[in-house]
Amino acid sequence: MVDRELTCKACEGTGMLADDEGWQYNCSVCRGKGILPANEARQSAEIMTVDENNRLLD
């Protein structure tokens, strides 16, 4: 069983996030893994490029 403390709280362990229109993308907090490694240093958030509707651009 996965430790609740290590589960990514942004995506609730799914590894995916969705915007209000239903577009899905990898979680930027856990990088799509769903868990946060206990021994890995915390990474800073990176600013992502978005369009005029605030959708992420790849």
C-alpha positions as CSV (number, residue, x, y, z in Angstrom):
1,M,0.0,0.0,0.0
2,V,1.2,3.5,-0.8
3,D,2.0,5.8,2.1
4,R,-0.5,8.7,2.1
5,E,2.3,11.1,3.0
6,L,4.1,10.2,-0.2
7,T,1.0,10.5,-2.4
8,C,1.0,13.6,-4.6
9,K,-1.7,15.9,-3.2
10,A,-2.0,17.9,-6.4
11,C,-3.2,15.0,-8.5
12,E,-4.3,12.7,-5.6
13,G,-2.0,9.9,-6.8
14,T,-3.3,9.7,-10.4
15,G,-0.4,11.4,-12.1
16,M,-2.8,13.4,-14.3
17,L,-4.4,16.8,-13.9
18,A,-7.3,18.3,-15.9
19,D,-8.4,21.8,-16.6
20,D,-12.0,23.1,-16.6
21,E,-12.5,22.0,-20.2
22,G,-11.4,18.5,-19.6
23,W,-7.9,18.7,-21.2
24,Q,-5.6,16.3,-19.3
25,Y,-1.9,16.6,-18.8
26,N,0.8,15.1,-16.6
27,C,1.0,16.5,-13.1
28,S,3.7,19.1,-12.9
29,V,4.3,18.5,-9.2
30,C,5.1,14.7,-9.3
31,R,6.0,14.7,-13.0
32,G,3.2,12.2,-13.7
33,K,4.3,9.5,-11.2
34,G,1.5,10.0,-8.6
35,I,3.9,9.8,-5.7
36,L,6.6,12.0,-4.3
37,P,9.8,10.1,-3.4
38,A,10.8,10.6,0.2
39,N,14.5,10.7,-0.5
40,E,14.4,13.0,-3.5
41,A,14.9,16.8,-3.0
42,R,11.9,19.0,-3.6
43,Q,12.0,20.6,-7.0
44,S,11.0,24.1,-7.7
45,A,7.9,24.8,-9.8
46,E,8.5,25.7,-13.3
47,I,6.5,28.3,-15.3
48,M,4.8,26.7,-18.3
49,T,3.7,28.3,-21.5
50,V,-0.1,28.7,-21.9
51,D,-2.3,30.0,-24.7
52,E,-5.0,32.8,-24.3
53,N,-7.4,30.2,-22.7
54,N,-4.7,29.2,-20.2
55,R,-4.3,25.8,-21.8
56,L,-0.7,24.4,-21.5
57,L,1.3,24.4,-24.7
58,D,3.6,21.4,-25.4
